[in-house]
């Protein structure tokens, strides 16, 4: 990718662009992907929910750069979690995914996190090799959930 990019914490104004990115990347929205819930995560995550944008001109208080990557990292005080790692198809192969993961892992480690978990949707299983290259290992657990 020849454009200059900026890696920064997500802000609530990024949410429409993030949803569009996730859709372009084939990531599935869930019931918790509302503005209110994602806005709460941005506020709660303390700079762990990251975006990459193409460096654009500043227009008023907002940049006109396009969001081309994201990672939604979080920490519950015991384990770190990685969700929504996404790189726009036009920017793949440029190292943005690695850059996002390295930054997320560094930020998690800086707050005391020593183990990071992530989940892969079955229809996205091809990314398993990518995460293995980054040092993640498969752990055959039984995943259960309950919506409240």
N, C-alpha and C positions, 0 to 999 in steps of 0.2 A: 504494500500500500504506500503510495508516494505522498499522500497527504500527511501533514503534521496532525498528531492526535493528542488529546488531553485525557488523562485518566483522573477521575475525580469522584467524590461521593455523589450518589444520586440525590436529587431534590424532587419535591412533589411535582414541580412543573415538567419533569421528565416523563411522567407516567404515560401520557399518550404515545410518546415516541418509543418508550420501552415496550408497551403492548404491541406496537407495530413491528418492532424488532423481533420479539418473541414469535409473533405470527410468521414472519418471513423465515425464521429459523425452525419452524415446525414444533415449537414448544406449546404445550396445551395449557390454556388458562384453567384455573380452578375457581371454586366459589370464593376463595379468599383473595383473589386478585382484584379486589375493588379498590377504588381510590382511597377510601378510608383505611382499609387494612394495610395496603402497601405504603400509604403515607405514615401510618403508625410504625411500620417496620423501619422506614427511613429514619424516623425520629429515634426509635429505640436502638437501632443497630450501631449507632455511634461511629459512622463512617465506614462500616463494613459492606454496605450495599453500594457497589461501584458501577460506574459507567465509563465508557470510552466514547468520546465524540471527536469528529473531525474538527480541527481548529477552524472556526469561522469567525467572521467579524462580529464584534459586539454591537448589538442593536439595542439601544436603551439599556435596560438592566439584564437583557437576555442575550445569549449567544445564538447565532443562526446555524451553528454546527449541527450535523446530523449524528444521532446516537448510532454507533456501529458495534457496540459491545456492551455486555453487562455481566455482572456476577452478583448474586444475592447471597452474601455470606452473613452468618449470624452465630451467636454464641450464647448458650444457655447457662454459662457458668461452669459447665462440666465438659461439654462437647461442642466443637464447632460444626457448622453445617454449610454446605455449598449447595445452592440452588440457582437455577436460571443462568448458568454459564451460556452465553450466546454471543456469537460473532456473526455479523451480517455476511451473507453469502459473498458479497462483493469484496469483503475484507479478509476472507479465509486464506490461510497460508502465509499471513503476514506476521504471525507471532502474537497477535492480540490476545488470543485465548491463554497462552502461556503467561503473558504479562499480567492479565487479570488474575489468574490463579496465583501467581507468585506474590502479587500485591495483597490479595485476600489472605493467603496463608501467612504472610509477614505481619499483617495487621492482627490476625488472630493470635499468633505466637506472642506478639507484643503485649497482649492483655492476659496472657497466662494460659491460653489454650494449648493443649498438647496432643489432641487427637481431633481429626476432622472427618466427618462422615458426609457421604452424598448418596443420592438415589438416582438410578437411571430407569426411565420408563422403558418398557419392553420394546416399543416401536422405535426407540432411539439406541438400541443395544450396540450399534456400531461404534459408539463413542467410548465403549469400555476400553478399547486398546489405547485411546488417547489418554485416559486417566491412568491406566497402567504405566504408560510412559512417564507420567508425572510422579509415579511412586505409590499410587493407590492400589490396593489389593481387594479382590472380591471376598466378601464375607457372606456366606449363605445363611442369612437370618430369615425369619418369618416376619414380614412387615405387616402390621395391622394398623387400621385407622378407624376413627369414628368422628363424624362431623357433629358438632354440637350446635 
